[in-house]
Amino acid sequence: MLTSSEVTVTLPADVALHARPAAQFVRTAVGFDADIAVAFGDREADAKSLLAILALGAEGGSELRLTASGDDAPLALDALRDCVAAFD
């Protein structure tokens, strides 16, 4: 059964979504059988595309809306929420 889920996460104040954290985020996302999107402002990106994530330009303290659909959707969003919380 396909599941759809959504969650909002906030980047740590001192961590922009630049190369290193974006790469961690994408590595986490690709491990799941789900279509995952990240929205920042009026932009949306495929969570499994490093270039798309970097193009969002999310700065520290920004809110990101994560949506996922597929068999692993809830697990994927839990893992991505944990990934963002672990950014340093």
C-alpha positions in Angstrom: 0.0 0.0 0.0 1.4 3.4 -1.0 1.6 5.9 1.8 1.9 9.7 1.7 3.4 11.8 4.5 4.5 15.3 5.2 6.7 16.9 7.9 8.3 20.3 8.5 11.8 20.6 9.7 14.0 23.6 10.6 17.6 23.8 9.7 19.9 24.6 12.7 20.5 28.3 12.9 24.2 28.0 11.9 23.8 25.4 9.1 22.9 26.4 5.6 21.9 23.6 3.2 25.3 23.8 1.4 27.4 21.0 0.0 28.2 18.8 3.0 24.9 18.8 4.8 23.1 18.6 1.4 25.1 15.5 0.5 24.2 13.9 3.9 20.6 14.7 3.2 20.6 13.2 -0.3 22.5 10.1 0.9 19.8 9.6 3.5 17.0 10.1 1.0 18.3 7.7 -1.6 18.1 4.8 0.8 14.3 4.8 0.7 11.8 3.5 -1.8 9.8 6.7 -1.8 9.4 9.8 -3.9 10.6 12.6 -1.6 10.3 16.4 -2.2 11.7 19.3 -0.3 10.0 22.7 -0.4 11.6 25.9 0.7 9.6 29.0 0.1 8.1 28.8 -3.4 10.8 26.3 -4.6 10.6 22.5 -4.5 13.3 20.0 -5.2 13.7 16.2 -5.5 15.3 15.1 -2.2 17.5 12.6 -4.1 19.1 15.2 -6.3 22.1 17.0 -4.8 22.0 19.8 -7.4 18.3 20.4 -6.8 18.8 20.5 -3.0 21.7 23.0 -3.4 19.6 25.2 -5.8 17.0 25.7 -3.0 19.5 28.1 -1.3 18.1 27.3 2.2 20.0 29.2 4.9 20.4 28.3 8.6 17.1 28.6 10.5 15.0 28.0 7.4 11.9 25.8 7.5 11.8 23.0 5.0 8.6 21.1 4.1 9.3 17.4 3.3 6.7 15.3 1.6 7.1 11.7 0.6 4.9 9.1 -1.0 5.6 5.4 -1.4 6.0 2.3 0.8 8.8 3.8 2.8 7.4 7.4 3.1 7.0 7.5 6.9 10.4 5.9 7.5 12.1 8.2 5.0 10.7 11.3 6.7 11.7 10.1 10.1 15.3 9.5 8.9 15.5 12.9 7.1 14.2 14.7 10.2 16.9 12.9 12.2 19.5 13.8 9.6 18.6 17.5 9.7 18.6 17.5 13.5 22.2 16.0 13.4 23.6 18.7 11.2 26.5 20.5 12.9 
